[in-house]
Amino acid sequence: MLMRIYSMLTLLLLLIISPIQAQQQTHAIRGNVLDKTTREMLPFINVVIWETTKGATTDSVGNYTIGGVKSGTYRLQASAVGYKTFISPEFSVVNKDMEFNIELEENTETLKEVKVTAGPYRKPAESPVSMRVIGFAEIEKSAGANRDISRVIQSFPGVASAPSGYRNDLIVRGGGPSENRYYIDGVEIPNINHFSTQGASGGPVGIINAELIRETDFYSGAFPAGKGNAMSSILDFRLKDGNSTTRTYNIALGSSEAAFTTDGYINKKTTYLFSARQSYLQLLFKALKLPFLPAYTDTQFKVKVKFDKKNELTLLGLGAIDNMSLNTDTAGQTDGNKYILTTIPVIRQTTYTLGGVWKHFAGNTVQSYVLSINNLDNKQHKYRNNDDSSEANKILDYSSFEREIKFRFENSSQLDHFRLNIGANTELARYFNNTRQTVYANGISTNLAYNTDISFFKWGLYSSLNYDSNDGKLTVSAGLRTDANTFTSSMSNPLRQLSPRISLAYCIADGWYINGNLGRYYQLPSYTVLGYKNDYGMLVNKANNIRYQRSDQVVIGLEQRPTNYIRLTLEGFYKRYTDGLLSVSDGIPLSSKGNDYTLFGTEAVTSSAKGRAYGAEALARWFGYKNLNLIVAYTFVRSEFLEPATGKYIPSSWDNRHLLTMTGSYKLPRNWDIGTKLRVIGGAPYTPYDAYKSSIKAAWDAQNRPYYDYSRFNAERGAVFSQLDIRIDKTYYFKGWMLGFYFDVQNATNSKYRQAPVLNSTGVTDPTDANRYLMKTIDVENGSVVPSIGIMMQF
């Protein structure tokens, strides 16, 4: 009811202010153009606003100014003889002049037969397939995403999502949520979500403020050699640079959070970005009568210092504080709420990343030095039946932290048609864990208690060689990577983790390309796996001599670009998993877990799981022309693992089979925008519960949750689910400031998703057996209309 009133008031406010006539202001876009390699300013370069004739030419020292620009979202195009045509990421001109500096790369190609049309799509030599570029406007205006990058990615092929859920787990091409990695401006970050599942990284809401993002590269395969430890996806964020001539301030109020953002300059050589957000998501969840109430705070900053034309330093920071409490007022609402309150723990979590990137430009060579530190502090506790009146009722008391200190060096050299990248990385990791937990195994309830404090050293080497043919029709990239660490003898030999890869792209006709990649990728098991101990205080998985997980992948794609704003792709992929982690107690691969609010990997495993994922993806993308953005994506995917007992492949937990998304936004007159997103998600398999074991009092009281019947692993399958999201934006530009509103509705058609039935204890003793509880099967149905509103001011 609260949200309905909130939404009605917002619509009323929009109707009231719609007649207001904002003053139409014009501004200037200015900056300089320089050679990316030599760092010399380039005179007489033509710079225009993309898809227009409005532009300017750089002067004798490389500066340009485009005047008379109305407020809005733009791209720039720069071109000159001897240089590759440059299309910039999206950026906004709001209430002040905009500075945008351009770096041009020398063109070594002699074009004779191939017609090249400048467009916003990029195809790097290392990743000519399975890489998508996501602009900031797509993030900010995406329907149903609430400016959360993890939800925006759901529009792209190969990405599954929880139907009508409240989590951001990335399920990419049939891989689990633990198989993804994240970078910001070259600095690796451990996760991008608040309340992340330790060891798997998914959570209900993103940490990164979309206001700071310039664009994002999303890799679902063909991973660059410089970015290791991923088997399903890599997200590489690039943040905006602060404005070197003026300062701006932005205030945003949404249904879930309040945010403050500022950017500008400190001195002539130093710019900054800063963001701080405070949530009131717990109020939304309370209004929706959800059984858990997440509250969070996060902050980000970026400082960039350009010492001279050959040296620059970027300092980055990202931090979050998370507190999740239980909404016990909903205990009497539904059986589903009772079940969640019974099983979900209370979570307290803090995380931060600090990093610095030094770049030195030396002629045809660029050298990068990256130093960073990551820290995750995770605390969880749970009382039996949420009764905290006595410590004897505590069935989980968990405290741990992870810390990584990383250094990476990379040298990139250009010589005619070749680019050589070589690099090395080192890392000192520490993991601490203090666990007190009641467990039930082999018919006995026991108290498991252990302390882990491990430190070990990791290192890696990598290189890649890229080639562009003289006529521009062929690009080839060959890369090699190896990683090792000192945790176990099986992982200390770098020759066991040799990771070769090769990519190829060939233009078979004007606008037609055939692309491919073949690669082997390794991933280190999570710290929760490495640091797990048994009742005797033994590091079980170290004793089991676990290994890096391995995935061999092949991708073949066909691409057509009929115009510079349309891209059509068809890709087929095959992923083979070996040396995966197999649960000793459950006999299933650990990769089929990790999408809930508990912990991932705190159990005994062996490196014996095998599996595969394969399928095909079709994508049609219309980008920015005639005020329209459109993405239509379909994926057929199978995700399976080899059952040791039978030698047959059975579905993994991510075997959705069919994924369809249609996402679009259209810019209307008078600064109105409308966007929609339709998702159709195939039903995922699930494992029924073991009613016999779950009803045993000692078993239920040990963990306050039912036990799966893994003899019927993924024997059942959920129903197909579809969801429609709608978003409307209205922006007013006044002299010196901007005012914006948005109204977003998730699941506008109120679709219902019937989840796998859950099993809950009634707390009543079975009259026929005093050692058992009477159990109740609960049919869980998710799906409700979730309206969100937002107000933004920039000045």
Long-range contacts (C-beta under 8 A, 24 or more apart in sequence): 1-287, 2-287, 3-255, 3-284, 3-287, 3-288, 3-786, 3-787, 4-787, 6-255, 6-787, 6-789, 7-743, 7-787, 7-789, 10-741, 10-743, 10-789, 11-743, 13-741, 14-730, 14-741, 14-743, 17-732, 18-730, 20-732, 22-671, 22-732, 22-733, 22-734, 23-733, 23-734, 23-735, 24-70, 24-733, 25-70, 25-71, 25-95, 25-733, 25-734, 25-735, 26-67, 26-68, 26-69, 26-70, 27-69, 27-70, 27-71, 27-93, 27-95, 27-96, 27-97, 27-98, 28-65, 28-66, 28-67, 28-68, 28-69, 28-97, 28-98, 29-65, 29-66, 29-69, 29-74, 29-76, 29-93, 29-97, 29-98, 29-99, 29-100, 30-63, 30-64, 30-65, 30-66, 30-97, 30-98, 30-99, 30-100, 31-63, 31-64, 31-99, 31-100, 31-101, 31-102, 32-58, 32-61, 32-62, 32-63, 32-64, 32-101, 32-102, 33-58, 33-62, 33-64, 33-78, 33-101, 33-102, 33-103, 33-104, 34-62, 34-101, 34-102, 34-103, 34-104, 34-309, 35-103, 35-104, 35-106, 36-103, 36-104, 36-105, 36-106, 37-105, 37-106, 37-361, 37-363, 37-364, 37-366, 37-414, 38-361, 38-363, 39-309, 39-310, 39-361, 40-309, 42-80, 42-83, 42-104, 44-80, 45-78, 45-79, 45-80, 45-83, 45-102, 45-104, 46-78, 46-79, 46-80, 47-76, 47-77, 47-78, 47-102, 48-76, 48-77, 48-78, 49-74, 49-75, 49-76, 49-77, 50-74, 50-75, 50-76, 50-77, 50-87, 50-88, 50-120, 50-624, 51-75, 51-565, 51-624, 51-625, 69-93, 69-98, 71-95, 71-731, 71-733, 71-738, 73-137, 75-120, 75-624, 76-100, 76-102, 77-118, 78-102, 78-104, 79-118, 80-104, 82-106, 82-107, 83-107, 85-116, 85-118, 87-118, 87-119, 87-120, 89-133, 89-135, 89-136, 89-214, 89-215, 89-238, 90-135, 90-136, 90-137, 90-214, 90-215, 90-624, 91-136, 91-214, 91-240, 92-136, 92-137, 94-248, 94-733, 94-738, 94-794, 95-248, 95-733, 95-734, 95-735, 95-736, 95-737, 95-738, 95-794, 95-795, 96-243, 96-246, 96-248, 96-736, 97-245, 97-246, 98-243, 99-243, 99-244, 99-245, 106-414, 108-416, 108-417, 108-468, 108-470, 109-417, 109-468, 109-469, 109-470, 109-471, 109-472, 110-470, 110-471, 110-472, 111-471, 111-472, 112-471, 113-471, 113-473, 114-471, 114-472, 114-473, 114-507, 114-510, 115-510, 115-511, 116-472, 117-511, 117-561, 117-563, 117-564, 118-564, 119-561, 119-563, 119-564, 119-565, 119-567, 119-623, 120-564, 120-565, 120-623, 120-624, 121-561, 121-567, 121-621, 121-623, 123-475, 123-505, 123-513, 123-515, 123-559, 124-224, 125-419, 125-466, 125-467, 125-468, 125-475, 125-476, 125-477, 125-503, 125-505, 126-222, 126-224, 126-225, 126-464, 126-466, 126-477, 126-479, 126-501, 126-503, 127-219, 127-221, 127-222, 127-223, 127-224, 127-503, 127-517, 128-222, 128-475, 128-503, 128-504, 128-505, 128-513, 128-515, 128-516, 128-517, 128-557, 129-221, 129-222, 129-503, 129-515, 129-516, 129-517, 129-555, 129-556, 129-557, 129-571, 130-158, 130-219, 130-220, 130-221, 130-222, 130-517, 130-555, 130-557, 130-571, 130-573, 131-217, 131-218, 131-219, 131-220, 131-222, 132-156, 132-217, 132-218, 132-220, 133-215, 133-216, 133-217, 133-218, 134-215, 134-216, 134-217, 134-218, 135-215, 136-210, 136-213, 136-214, 136-215, 136-240, 137-629, 138-629, 138-665, 139-210, 139-213, 139-216, 140-210, 140-211, 141-665, 141-673, 141-675, 141-727, 141-729, 142-663, 142-665, 142-675, 142-677, 142-727, 143-663, 143-665, 143-675, 143-676, 143-677, 143-725, 143-726, 143-727, 143-744, 144-677, 144-723, 144-725, 144-726, 144-727, 144-744, 144-746, 145-677, 145-725, 146-205, 146-254, 146-255, 146-256, 146-744, 146-788, 147-210, 147-211, 147-254, 148-205, 148-206, 148-210, 149-192, 149-206, 149-208, 149-210, 149-213, 149-216, 149-235, 149-237, 150-192, 150-193, 150-206, 151-206, 153-218, 153-235, 154-661, 154-679, 155-631, 155-633, 155-661, 155-663, 155-677, 156-218, 156-220, 156-619, 156-631, 156-633, 156-661, 157-220, 157-571, 157-617, 157-618, 157-619, 157-633, 157-634, 157-635, 157-659, 158-220, 158-573, 158-615, 158-617, 158-635, 158-637, 158-659, 159-220, 159-635, 159-659, 160-637, 160-654, 160-656, 160-659, 160-681, 160-684, 161-679, 161-681, 162-595, 163-681, 163-718, 163-721, 163-723, 163-753, 163-782, 163-783, 164-721, 164-723, 164-747, 164-751, 164-752, 164-753, 164-782, 164-783, 164-784, 165-782, 166-204, 166-290, 167-202, 167-203, 167-204, 167-595, 168-192, 168-193, 168-202, 168-203, 168-204, 168-205, 168-206, 169-197, 169-200, 169-202, 169-594, 169-595, 170-201, 170-202, 170-232, 170-233, 171-595, 171-654, 171-656, 172-220, 172-232, 172-233, 173-220, 173-221, 173-232, 173-233, 173-573, 173-575, 173-613, 173-615, 173-635, 173-637, 174-575, 174-613, 174-614, 174-615, 174-637, 174-638, 174-639, 174-652, 174-654, 174-655, 175-231, 175-232, 175-233, 175-551, 175-575, 175-591, 175-613, 175-639, 175-654, 176-200, 176-232, 176-591, 176-592, 176-593, 176-594, 176-595, 176-652, 176-653, 176-654, 177-201, 177-202, 177-594, 177-595, 178-526, 178-590, 178-591, 178-594, 178-600, 178-601, 179-230, 179-231, 179-232, 179-233, 179-523, 179-591, 180-230, 180-232, 180-233, 180-234, 180-235, 181-227, 181-229, 181-230, 181-233, 181-234, 181-235, 182-234, 182-235, 182-236, 182-237, 183-227, 183-234, 183-235, 183-236, 183-237, 184-208, 184-237, 184-238, 184-239, 184-316, 184-318, 184-353, 184-355, 185-237, 185-238, 185-239, 185-302, 185-314, 185-316, 185-357, 186-314, 186-357, 186-368, 186-370, 187-316, 187-353, 187-355, 187-357, 187-370, 187-372, 188-372, 188-374, 188-406, 189-318, 189-353, 189-374, 190-351, 190-353, 190-374, 190-376, 190-402, 190-404, 191-351, 191-376, 192-235, 194-279, 194-294, 194-296, 194-298, 194-320, 194-322, 194-349, 195-294, 195-296, 195-322, 195-324, 195-347, 195-349, 195-597, 196-349, 196-351, 196-376, 197-594, 197-595, 197-596, 197-597, 197-598, 197-599, 197-600, 198-376, 198-378, 198-400, 198-402, 198-526, 198-528, 198-599, 198-600, 199-526, 199-527, 199-528, 199-529, 199-594, 199-599, 199-600, 199-601, 199-602, 200-526, 200-593, 200-594, 200-595, 200-600, 200-601, 202-594, 202-595, 204-281, 204-294, 205-256, 205-279, 205-281, 205-294, 205-296, 207-298, 207-318, 207-320, 207-351, 208-237, 208-300, 208-318, 209-259, 209-261, 209-275, 209-277, 209-298, 209-300, 211-250, 211-252, 211-259, 211-261, 211-275, 212-239, 212-240, 212-261, 212-273, 212-275, 212-300, 212-302, 213-237, 213-238, 213-239, 213-240, 214-238, 214-239, 214-240, 221-517, 221-519, 221-553, 221-555, 221-573, 222-501, 222-503, 222-517, 222-519, 222-555, 223-501, 223-519, 223-521, 224-464, 224-479, 225-421, 225-423, 225-462, 225-463, 225-464, 225-479, 225-480, 225-481, 225-499, 225-501, 226-410, 226-421, 226-423, 226-462, 226-464, 228-425, 228-460, 228-462, 228-481, 228-483, 228-499, 228-521, 228-522, 229-483, 229-522, 229-523, 229-524, 230-521, 230-523, 231-521, 231-523, 231-549, 231-551, 231-575, 231-577, 239-273, 239-302, 239-316, 240-273, 241-271, 241-273, 241-302, 241-304, 242-271, 242-272, 242-273, 242-302, 242-303, 242-304, 243-271, 244-268, 244-271, 248-794, 248-795, 249-794, 249-795, 250-792, 250-793, 250-794, 251-792, 251-793, 251-794, 252-790, 252-791, 252-792, 252-793, 253-790, 253-791, 253-792, 254-788, 254-789, 254-790, 254-791, 255-284, 255-787, 255-788, 255-789, 255-790, 256-280, 256-281, 256-284, 256-788, 257-281, 266-303, 269-305, 269-306, 269-307, 270-303, 270-304, 270-305, 270-306, 271-303, 271-304, 272-301, 272-302, 272-303, 272-304, 273-300, 273-301, 273-302, 273-303, 274-299, 274-300, 274-301, 275-299, 275-300, 275-301, 282-325, 284-788, 285-327, 286-327, 286-329, 288-784, 288-786, 289-327, 289-330, 289-333, 289-337, 290-327, 290-330, 290-337, 291-326, 291-327, 291-330, 291-331, 291-337, 291-340, 291-341, 291-344, 292-324, 292-325, 292-326, 292-327, 292-340, 292-341, 292-344, 292-597, 293-324, 293-325, 293-326, 293-327, 294-322, 294-323, 294-324, 295-322, 295-323, 295-324, 295-325, 296-320, 296-321, 296-322, 296-323, 297-321, 309-361, 310-360, 310-361, 310-362, 311-358, 311-359, 311-360, 311-361, 312-358, 312-359, 313-356, 313-357, 313-358, 313-359, 314-356, 314-357, 314-359, 315-355, 315-356, 316-353, 316-354, 316-355, 316-356, 316-357, 316-372, 317-352, 317-353, 317-354, 317-355, 318-352, 318-353, 319-350, 319-351, 319-352, 319-353, 320-349, 320-350, 320-351, 320-352, 321-349, 321-350, 322-347, 322-348, 322-349, 322-350, 323-347, 323-348, 324-348, 324-597, 326-386, 328-386, 335-760, 335-776, 335-778, 336-758, 336-778, 336-780, 336-781, 338-760, 339-758, 339-760, 339-778, 339-780, 341-386, 342-385, 342-386, 342-704, 342-705, 342-760, 342-761, 343-704, 343-705, 344-382, 344-597, 345-380, 345-381, 345-382, 345-396, 345-398, 345-597, 345-598, 346-380, 346-381, 346-382, 347-378, 347-379, 347-380, 347-597, 348-378, 348-379, 348-380, 349-376, 349-377, 349-378, 349-379, 350-375, 350-376, 350-377, 351-375, 351-376, 351-377, 364-413, 364-414, 364-415, 365-411, 365-412, 365-413, 365-414, 366-411, 366-412, 366-413, 367-409, 367-410, 367-411, 367-412, 368-408, 368-409, 368-410, 368-411, 368-412, 369-407, 369-408, 369-409, 370-406, 370-407, 370-408, 370-409, 370-410, 371-406, 371-407, 372-404, 372-405, 372-406, 373-403, 373-404, 373-405, 373-406, 374-402, 374-403, 374-404, 374-406, 375-401, 375-402, 375-403, 376-401, 376-402, 376-403, 377-401, 380-598, 380-599, 382-704, 384-701, 384-704, 385-704, 385-763, 394-436, 395-437, 395-438, 395-701, 395-702, 395-703, 395-704, 396-436, 396-437, 396-438, 396-703, 397-435, 397-436, 397-437, 398-433, 398-434, 398-435, 398-436, 398-437, 398-599, 399-433, 399-434, 399-435, 400-431, 400-432, 400-433, 400-434, 400-435, 400-452, 400-528, 400-531, 401-431, 401-432, 402-429, 402-430, 402-431, 402-527, 403-429, 403-430, 403-431, 404-428, 404-429, 404-430, 417-467, 417-468, 417-469, 417-470, 418-465, 418-466, 418-467, 419-465, 419-466, 420-463, 420-464, 420-465, 420-466, 421-462, 421-463, 421-464, 421-465, 421-466, 422-462, 422-463, 423-461, 423-462, 423-463, 424-459, 424-460, 424-461, 424-462, 425-459, 425-460, 425-462, 426-457, 426-458, 426-459, 427-457, 427-458, 427-459, 428-455, 428-457, 428-458, 429-455, 429-456, 429-457, 429-458, 429-485, 429-527, 430-454, 430-455, 431-455, 431-527, 431-530, 431-531, 433-528, 433-531, 435-602, 438-701, 438-702, 438-703, 439-702, 439-703, 440-696, 440-698, 440-699, 440-702, 440-703, 440-707, 441-585, 444-698, 445-698, 445-699, 445-701, 445-702, 446-535, 448-535, 450-533, 450-534, 450-535, 450-537, 451-533, 452-531, 452-532, 452-533, 452-539, 454-487, 454-530, 454-531, 454-539, 456-485, 456-486, 456-487, 457-485, 457-486, 458-483, 458-484, 458-485, 458-486, 458-524, 459-483, 459-484, 459-485, 460-484, 461-494, 472-507, 473-506, 473-507, 474-504, 474-505, 474-506, 474-507, 475-503, 475-504, 475-505, 475-506, 476-502, 476-503, 476-504, 477-502, 477-503, 477-504, 478-502, 479-519, 483-522, 483-524, 483-548, 485-524, 487-530, 487-542, 488-542, 488-545, 488-546, 488-547, 489-545, 490-545, 490-546, 490-547, 490-607, 491-524, 491-546, 491-547, 491-548, 496-547, 496-548, 497-522, 497-548, 511-560, 511-561, 511-562, 512-558, 512-559, 512-560, 513-558, 513-559, 513-560, 513-561, 514-556, 514-557, 514-558, 514-559, 515-556, 515-557, 515-558, 515-559, 516-554, 516-555, 516-556, 516-557, 517-553, 517-554, 517-555, 518-553, 518-554, 518-555, 519-552, 519-553, 519-554, 520-550, 520-551, 520-552, 520-553, 521-550, 521-551, 521-552, 521-553, 522-548, 522-549, 522-550, 522-551, 523-548, 523-549, 523-551, 524-548, 524-549, 525-549, 525-581, 525-601, 525-605, 526-600, 526-601, 528-599, 528-600, 528-601, 528-602, 529-581, 529-590, 529-601, 529-602, 529-605, 532-601, 532-602, 532-603, 532-604, 534-604, 540-604, 541-604, 541-605, 544-604, 544-605, 544-606, 544-607, 545-607, 546-581, 546-605, 546-606, 546-607, 547-579, 547-607, 548-579, 549-577, 549-579, 549-580, 549-581, 549-607, 550-577, 550-578, 550-579, 551-575, 551-576, 551-577, 551-578, 552-576, 552-578, 563-625, 565-622, 565-623, 565-624, 565-625, 566-620, 566-621, 566-622, 566-623, 566-625, 567-619, 567-620, 567-621, 567-623, 568-619, 568-620, 568-621, 569-617, 569-618, 569-619, 570-616, 570-617, 570-618, 570-619, 571-616, 571-617, 571-619, 572-614, 572-615, 572-616, 572-617, 573-613, 573-614, 573-615, 573-616, 573-617, 574-612, 574-613, 574-614, 575-612, 575-613, 575-614, 576-611, 576-612, 577-609, 577-610, 577-611, 577-612, 577-613, 577-641, 578-610, 579-607, 579-608, 579-609, 580-607, 580-608, 580-609, 580-610, 580-611, 580-641, 581-605, 581-606, 581-607, 581-609, 582-606, 582-607, 582-608, 582-609, 582-644, 586-708, 586-710, 587-644, 587-645, 587-710, 587-713, 588-641, 588-710, 588-713, 589-641, 589-652, 591-641, 591-652, 592-641, 592-652, 592-653, 592-654, 592-714, 593-653, 595-653, 608-644, 609-641, 609-642, 610-641, 610-642, 611-639, 611-640, 611-641, 611-642, 611-649, 611-652, 612-638, 612-639, 612-640, 612-641, 612-649, 613-637, 613-638, 613-639, 613-640, 613-652, 613-654, 614-638, 627-666, 627-667, 627-668, 628-664, 628-665, 628-666, 628-667, 629-664, 629-665, 629-666, 630-663, 630-664, 631-661, 631-662, 631-663, 631-664, 632-661, 632-662, 632-663, 633-659, 633-660, 633-661, 633-662, 634-658, 634-659, 634-660, 635-659, 635-660, 643-713, 650-713, 650-714, 651-685, 651-714, 651-717, 652-685, 652-714, 653-684, 653-685, 653-686, 653-714, 654-684, 655-684, 655-685, 655-714, 656-681, 656-682, 656-683, 656-684, 657-682, 658-682, 658-720, 665-727, 671-730, 671-731, 671-732, 671-733, 672-728, 672-729, 672-730, 673-727, 673-728, 673-729, 673-730, 673-731, 674-726, 674-727, 674-728, 674-729, 675-726, 675-727, 675-728, 675-729, 676-724, 676-725, 676-726, 676-727, 677-724, 677-725, 678-722, 678-723, 678-724, 678-725, 679-722, 679-723, 679-725, 680-720, 680-721, 680-722, 681-720, 681-721, 681-722, 682-720, 683-717, 683-718, 683-719, 683-720, 683-721, 684-717, 684-718, 685-714, 685-715, 685-716, 685-717, 685-718, 686-714, 686-716, 686-717, 686-718, 686-756, 687-712, 687-713, 687-714, 687-715, 687-716, 688-712, 688-715, 688-716, 688-756, 689-758, 689-759, 691-759, 691-775, 694-759, 694-761, 694-775, 695-761, 695-766, 695-772, 695-773, 695-774, 695-775, 696-771, 696-772, 697-765, 697-771, 697-772, 697-773, 698-771, 700-761, 700-773, 706-758, 706-759, 706-760, 706-775, 716-756, 718-753, 718-754, 718-755, 718-756, 719-753, 719-754, 721-751, 721-753, 721-783, 722-749, 722-751, 723-747, 723-749, 723-751, 723-783, 724-748, 724-749, 724-751, 736-795, 737-793, 737-794, 737-795, 738-792, 738-793, 738-794, 738-795, 739-791, 739-792, 739-793, 740-790, 740-791, 740-792, 740-793, 740-794, 741-789, 741-790, 741-791, 741-792, 742-788, 742-789, 742-790, 742-792, 743-787, 743-788, 743-789, 744-787, 744-788, 744-789, 744-790, 745-785, 745-786, 745-787, 745-788, 746-785, 746-786, 746-787, 746-788, 747-783, 747-784, 747-785, 747-786, 748-785, 750-783, 750-784, 750-785, 751-783, 752-781, 752-782, 752-783, 753-781, 753-782, 753-783, 754-779, 754-780, 754-781, 755-780, 755-781, 755-782, 756-780
